[in-house]
Amino acid sequence: MAFSETQIMLILYSVSNALTLAHMGNIFHCNMKPSSIFINKEGKVKLGGDFGVSADDDFWDFGEIAPAFYASPEMMYRQKINGKTDIWSLGIILYELCTL
């Protein structure tokens, strides 16, 4: 199923807003992938998944958590993550939505 430009913009807007709210609380998703984004019959977009990784956590080995295809360089090199980690994954998802 191909997505229209309007649908892609709605998905990007909705997921970005959800990530912004989480990042304001210093919480990162760290497991962004297409199956983390839910769209209901009315077209409403929700972000789900494994929220709850805090920047204050000592656990930085996300090799078991994030799918490698969507993982940021910080995650691949086992470096400390931040909000850019989720944005990296969202960028890959956006690319997939546009190219399907």
C-alpha positions in Angstrom: 0.0 0.0 0.0 1.5 3.3 -1.1 1.2 6.4 1.1 0.2 9.8 -0.2 2.4 12.8 0.6 -0.3 14.1 2.9 -0.4 10.8 4.8 3.4 10.7 5.1 3.4 14.3 6.4 0.7 13.4 9.0 2.8 10.3 10.1 5.9 12.4 10.4 4.1 15.2 12.3 2.4 12.8 14.7 5.5 10.7 15.4 7.7 13.8 15.8 5.3 15.3 18.3 5.2 12.1 20.3 9.0 11.9 20.3 9.3 15.6 21.3 7.1 15.0 24.4 9.1 11.9 25.4 12.5 13.7 24.8 11.3 16.6 27.0 11.1 14.1 29.8 14.6 12.8 28.9 13.0 9.5 27.7 14.1 7.9 24.4 12.3 5.2 22.3 15.5 3.4 21.1 13.5 0.9 19.2 11.9 2.8 16.4 10.8 0.7 13.5 7.7 0.7 11.3 5.8 -1.7 13.6 6.1 0.9 16.4 3.8 3.2 14.4 0.1 2.5 14.5 -2.5 3.9 12.2 -6.2 3.3 12.8 -9.0 3.2 10.3 -9.6 6.9 10.7 -6.0 7.7 9.9 -5.0 8.6 13.5 -1.3 7.9 14.2 0.0 6.6 17.5 3.6 5.8 18.5 4.0 2.7 20.6 6.8 0.4 21.7 9.5 0.3 24.2 9.5 3.8 25.7 11.1 4.0 29.1 14.9 4.2 28.3 16.1 7.2 30.2 19.2 9.2 29.5 20.1 8.6 33.2 20.1 4.8 32.8 23.4 3.0 33.1 22.4 0.4 30.5 23.8 1.5 27.1 24.1 -1.8 25.4 21.1 -1.7 23.0 22.3 -4.4 20.7 19.5 -6.7 21.9 16.8 -3.9 21.8 17.0 -2.0 18.5 16.8 -3.6 15.1 20.1 -3.0 13.4 18.6 -1.6 10.2 17.0 1.3 12.2 19.8 1.7 14.8 21.7 5.0 14.9 25.5 5.0 14.8 25.6 5.7 18.5 23.7 2.5 19.2 25.8 0.5 16.8 29.0 1.7 18.5 27.5 1.3 21.9 27.9 5.0 22.7 25.6 7.1 24.9 22.3 7.8 23.2 20.2 11.0 23.1 17.2 12.3 21.2 19.1 12.2 17.9 19.0 8.4 18.1 15.3 8.3 17.7 15.4 11.0 14.9 17.9 8.8 13.0 15.5 5.9 13.1 12.5 8.1 12.2 14.5 9.3 9.1 14.9 5.7 7.9 11.2 5.1 8.4 10.4 8.3 6.5 12.6 7.2 3.6 10.8 3.8 3.5 7.4 5.5 3.5 8.5 7.7 0.6 10.0 4.9 -1.5 7.9 2.0 -0.3 
